[in-house]
Amino acid sequence: MSQKHDNNHWLVRPATIRYLWIGSSVVLALTVLLQLVLKVKGYFGVDGWFGFGAVYGFGACVAMVLFAKALGVILKRPEDYYDDSDDAGERDD
């Protein structure tokens, strides 16, 4: 009964995060290396190149992050956007 109870969720533990990174990297490497054994038929020429899927996926991820950053700059509001101001917007009812 004197066991120390760990309240951390299993996805936020550093060891689990490390294992997930290693596992994902191994799966990515295996799928890219599998192209050495299996012939990939490309429909547009470039999509038949070795490692095209990995490069395309990485490029798409980078593009989404950059788009989200730009969208955040465009949609950003000042810190006091929702604050009540004493002199603006008052009505005498």
Secondary structure, DSSP 8 states (H G I E B T S, - for coil): -------S-TTTSHHHHHHHHHHHHHHHHHHHHGGGTS----SSSGGGSTTHHHHHHHHHHHHHHHHHHHHHHHH---TTTTS--SSSS----
